[in-house]
Amino acid sequence: MIIMLFKKLSDVSEVEMQKMFSRGSGLEDVSKTVSAVLSDVRMKGDAAVREYTAKFDKVELADFEVSEEEFEKAFSCITPELLGHLKSAAANIRAFHEAQLPEATWFMELKPGIVLGQKATPLESVGAYAPGGRASYPSTVLMTVIPARVAGVEKVIVCTPPRADGSVHPLTLIAAKVAGADKVFKVGGVQAIGAMAYGTETVQKVDKIVGPGNVFVTSAKMQIRNVAEIDFPAGPSEVLIIADESADAVMAASDIIAQAEHDPSSVSILVTTSDALAEAVKREVLVQAEQAARNSIVKAALENAAILTADSLEQCIGFSNKFAPEHLEIMVSNSDFVLDRIKNAGSIFIGNYAPVPVGDYASGTNHVLPTAGYAKVYSGLNINHFLKYSSIQKISKSGLESLKETIIALAEEEGLQAHADAIRTRFGYKPSK
C-alpha cells in the first residue's frame, strides 16, 4: 500500500507540514558515530580506511587507489556509443561552467589616486565525492570534477565506494578520466570524507570537499570544516513541482517517480491550482509506482510525497519559497510570473519538457545542489565554489590624502591610535619616542 499525502494546502496539519519540512533531519542521530570514524581516520590513516571499508562496504581492500590497469579495463567494458553520450554530457557541463568564469583580475578607479580591484585565484586542491551503494553516479563525477578543472584547480581527486567485488563501476572511472580527475580512490562514506579532510598515507589532504551523500556523509562534511571547506549540505534528493491546469499529468507523475527512485528518503511534492490535475497525477503516480524498476525504493519514498491543491499561484509560490526545494519544476502557462517570484531553489526547470533528469545528466547545469531547505542560503555547485577572491588597492599619495581625515577620525574613535598614526607618518608625522 502506498501512503501519500493528498490534501488541500490550507488543510494540511501542523504535524503533516512538519513531516514535509523535516527532510534531511537525522544528522544529530549519527553525529557520534561519524565523529568516532573521523577520529580513527585522522589518527590511523589508511588502516582506519581499510577497517571501515571492510565494516561498512563488506569489502577487503589492500590497495584502494584505482590503478591504470583498472582504468584501461573500464574503457574496454563500454560501447563507443555510451562513451560518446558521456563525452557529450561532459561538453555541455564544461560549456555551462566556462560561461560562469569571472574576469580573473579587474580594476576600477574610485577617484584620482585610488584604484581598487579584485583577483580571482583557484583553490589548490579539491576532493570530489561520488556516492555509490544503491547506484553508481558517473554523472556526479562530471558535475564535481569538471567545474573544478574549468576554475583552474591544480589537483582534483575522487572518492567513491567500491562495489561488492572491490571494483568501481566502469562508467564512473571513465567519467573521472573524461572530466580530468588526477586520482580515484575506492573509498566511500565517512571514511572517504575523513581521508580527504585529514589526508592519509594514500589519500592526499584537500582544501575543499564537494559532492552529495547520505546522512553519514553529510554529517562528516559538516564536522570536518575546521580542516577543509565544503560546498554545502547535500542529502536525499527532492523535487517540488508548481503546476496549473496546463501541466501534463503523466509527465508530472513521472517526475515524482524519478525523484522517488533515488532513495527511500527522497521527497517529491506537487502543489497545484487545479483539482483535476491533482487527481490525475495521483492516479498516474500509483500506476507508475507499480511499474517502476526500483519498485520497493519508490514505494518507500512515496511515503514522503505529497500532492497539494492551492487556491492560487501565489499560494503555490509562497509554499515553494518556504520549502526551498533542491529541484523546482514550474509547469504553468505563465512561467515568467512564477519565476520572477521564486526566491529559494537549488535549480529551476521550466515547462513540461524540462524534467529534473535533464539537469541531472546532460543540459550542462550542475546537479550538486543544496537540499533540506539549504537553498535559502546556499547556491548550487558552480565555478565560485572553486575560486577565492582577493581585493586589491593601488593608492597614490594624493589618493591617500583624500581619505586621510576619514581614516584618522574613524581609527581614533575606535581607540586604535597606531592605525591613525600609520596614515599620519605618510604626511610627515613622526611618532614621539
ABEGO torsion letter per residue (X at the ends): XBBBBBBBAAABBAAAAAAAAABGBGAAAAAAAAAAAAAAAAAAEAAAAAAAAAAAAGBBBABABBBAAAAAAAAAABBAAAAAAAAAAAAAAAAAAAAABBBABBBBBABBGBBBBBBBBBBABBBBBBBBGABBBAAAAAAAAAAAAAAGBABBBBBBBBBAAGBBBAAAAAAAAAAGBABBBBBBEAAAAAAAAAEBAABBBBABBBEBBBAAAAAAAAAAAAABBBABBBBBBBBBBBBBAABBAAAAAAAAAAAAAABAABBBBBBBABAAAAAAAAAAAAAAAAABABAAAAAAAAAABBBBBBABAAAAAAAAAAAGBABBBBBBABAAAAAAABABBABBBBEAABBAAAAAAAAGBBABBBBGGAAAABBBBBAAAABBBBBBBBBBAAAAAAAAAAAAAAAAAAGBAAAAAAAAAAAGBBBBX
